[in-house]
Amino acid sequence: MPVSRTLRAALAATLFAALAAQAGEPLPPGQAQLLDSISADAMRGHLSFLASDALEGRGTPSRGLDIAAEYIASQFRAAGLEPLGDDGYFQTADWRKIAPERERAKFSDAPAPLPVRNVVGLLRGSDPALAGTYVLVTAHYDHLGIREGKGEDAIHNGANDDGSGTVSVIELARAFAAQKQRPKRSIVFMTVFGEEHGLVGSRYYGAHPLVPVADTVANINLEQIGRTDDSEGPQVLAAALTGADYSEVGDVLRKAGELTGTRITRHPVNSDRYFGASDNQALADLGVPAHTVSVAYAFPDYHGPADTWDKIDYANMAAIDRTVALAILMIANDPQAPRWNAGNPKAAKYVEAARALRAGKEEAPVLAK
C-alpha cells in the first residue's frame, strides 16, 4: 500500500531535521524559518498545472508557453516581487528575429511579431551598500510541445525537464519574499523560454540584461531536480553541480548541503560535460559565476511524453530546494562576491571574462587565488 502524501511529507521533514542536527551546526532562527517554509505540496500543485496536457508541452512559441508565462507571473505577483521586465514581469522578444537560423524559415510568412517572454521578478535587498548587487535564480519553463508521429501521446509535458526547476523558482521566490528580514543583496527570480532550442531565452537575457551584469554576483540555475530515478541509480538527498569546481559558488552550495543534510556532488563526467548545456552558460560567458543544480542527468522518459508530474519526488525536491535556498542566502548576505577558480584550467575563459566584466570597477578581487 503506497504511503500517503501527508505521511511522506512528514517523514521527509523528520529526516531533514535529523540530518541537519547531525551536521552539528543548528541553523539560526531566520535561516530555519526560510527553509521550513518551502512546501513540497505547493510545488506539486504548481507542477500539476504547468505540466498538464492543457499547456500542450509548453513549446516555444506556443499558446501553452504563453499560459505558463502568465501563470508564473501571477505567482511572482502574489509573492510580492517587483516586476522587472519591459512589460510588467515579462521580458519580451520576437521569435521571428531570435529563433535559431534553421527554424526561422517556418515563420518567414508571419503578419505580426511572435512574442516570447522571459518571466522576471525582483526581491530588493535590504542593505544600502549591497542592494545594488544581484543573485540570479533561474530555470527554463519551456519544453518540447506537441510532437506528432511520436506515438499515441504527442504531448511532451516536461514535468522534470524543466517544470521541476520552474516550480522551484516559484517556491523559492515565495519563501524569500515572505521573510520579515530580506537578504542584503537583491535576488532576481527568472524563468526563461527557448532552452530546448539552444538556450535562446537565457542568451537573450545575457544580451539584454535587466540588471547590470557587472553587478550580478552569481547565477544558480535549476534543472531536472524532481526525479530521483537516475539512470545510474537512485539519487536521494543528493544533487550534482555543473562546473562544480569552477568557482566558489560550488563551495557555498557544498557548505549549505552540509548544514541541511544533502550532498552536493561533482559527477565525474557530466558535471563538466553539461556545464555549457543549460541556461547558466549565458551568464558564465559574461563572467558571472553561474552553475546548474540537477538531481538526475538522465532518467526514464527523458524528452518523452511520459515525463509527467506524478513521477516527481516532491519531498526530495523540497529538500534540495532548501539547500539551494540556504546557498542563495549565504551568497546574498556575504559582502564578498563568489569568484571563479583561477587555478582550474577549465575555468580559464570565465576568469578572463570576469576580468573584462569588472575592468575599472572599484571592488574586491573577483578571482580566487
URKAUR-V431914 format. One record per pair of residues at least 24 apart in sequence whose C-alpha atoms are under 6 Angstrom apart, sorted by the first residue. I is the first residue (numbers start at 0). J is the second residue. Records with the same first field share a line. If there is no record, write none. Layout:
I: J  J
//
This chain:
8: 314
11: 314
18: 260
19: 258  259  260
22: 258
34: 321
36: 174
39: 313  314  317
42: 166
47: 308
50: 156  158
55: 144  154
56: 142  143  144  154  155  156
57: 141  142  144
58: 141  142  143  144
59: 193
78: 173
80: 120  121  122
81: 120  121
82: 120
83: 119  120
88: 118  119
89: 116  117  118
90: 116  117
91: 115  116
117: 190  191  192
118: 189  190
119: 188  189
120: 187  188
121: 186  187
122: 185  186
123: 185
124: 182  183  184  185
125: 181  183
126: 183
129: 183  184
130: 184  185
132: 184  214  215
133: 184  185  186  215  216
134: 186  215  216  217
135: 186  187  218
136: 188  218  219  220
137: 189  190  220
138: 164  165  190  220  221
139: 190  191  192
140: 165  190  191
141: 192
154: 304
155: 303  304
157: 306
158: 306  307  308
159: 223  225
160: 223
161: 222  223
163: 224  225
164: 221  222
182: 331  332
183: 331  332
184: 331
198: 278
201: 278  281
202: 281
205: 281
213: 356
216: 336
217: 287  288  289
218: 289
219: 289  290  291
220: 279  291
221: 291  292
222: 293
223: 293
224: 293  294
225: 311  312  316
226: 311  312
228: 298
229: 295  297  298
230: 297  298
236: 261
237: 261  262  263
238: 263  293  294
239: 263  264  265  292  293  294
240: 265  270  291  292
241: 270  271  274  290  291
242: 270  271  274
245: 339  340  346
246: 338  339  340
247: 337  338
248: 337
251: 326
252: 326
255: 322  325  326
256: 322
285: 352
286: 349  352  353
338: 365  366  367
339: 366
340: 367
341: 367
//
